[in-house]
Every structure is written in structure tokens, then in C-alpha cells.
Amino acid sequence: MLAKKASKNQITLPKAIASHFPGVAYFDVREEDGRIVPVPLRESKADEVRARLHEVGTTEEDVTNAVQWARR
């Protein structure tokens, strides 16, 4: 398949390729042996933990305070 680099250095993934990654919004892009390699980023466990903390009303300040308390 062919993809063209646009004037703003953007490359659009062909639909036939993108359809293999439903729900993926971000790719980690790296260079390996002269090739561009996009690796799909899926929701991580950290994202699940953050979502759960948000659901129960835990703020970033709460987490910071807990870390400071634990380090004493």
C-alpha cells in the first residue's frame, strides 16, 4: 500500500490498515533500520487506574499527599 507524506509531515494510514486497529487513537512512532514503525498504543492499566480514581473522586492532590505521607 502507498502512503504519501503531506507538506506538514503527516502520513495518513490507509483505511485497509487502520481498520485493523479499531479504537486506537495514538501510535508510538519510531525509526528502525531506516523504516518508520508505528506501534498502536492501547489503553493501559495506568489509564484504567486513573479512570477508577476519577470515578471515586480522588484528586491529583490526594495522590500527592498520600505519596508524601508514605515517604515519611
N, C-alpha and C positions, 0 to 999 in steps of 0.2 A: 504494500500500500504506500501511497505517496502522501507526504505532508509538507506544506510549504511554510517557511519561516516568514512571518509578516514584518513590516517595517519597524514595529515596536518589539521585535524579538519574541513574538508569540507564535506558538505552534498549536494548531487545533488537532486534537486526536480524531482520527477517522471514526465515524459512527460505529462501524463494524468492530473496532477495538474498544471504544468507550462503553459499548453495550455489555461487555464482559465484566464491567465494574459498576454495577448499579449501586447508587447511594454513596459512591466515593466522590468527594469534592476536591480533595487535595492529593497531590503526588509529591513525593520526595524525589527531586531530580538530581542526578549525579552524572559525572563523566567517568566512563570506564573504558580504557583501551581505545580512546578516540570515538566512543559511541555515547550518545545521550540515552540514559536509562531512567525512565520514570517508574517509581515504585509507589503503588497505591497506598495511601495511609487510611487505615480503617480506624474506627473509634476504639480507643484504648481503654484499658481498665481504669487508668487515671481519669479519663473523661467520665466513666461510669461513677467513680467515687465523687468527683466534683458535682455531678448531677444529683447524686443522692444527698450530699451535704447541703446543696441548694434547696432540695425538697424539704429538709428538716429545719431549714432556717439558719444553718451555720454560716457565719461570715468569714471572710479572709482574716479579719481582726481576731475572731475567735480562734482560728487555727494558729495565728502568730502568737497569741497569748498562751495557747496550750504548748507550743514548741518551747517558748521561753520558760514556762513553768517546768517542763520536763528536763530542760538543760540545767536547772539549778541543782 
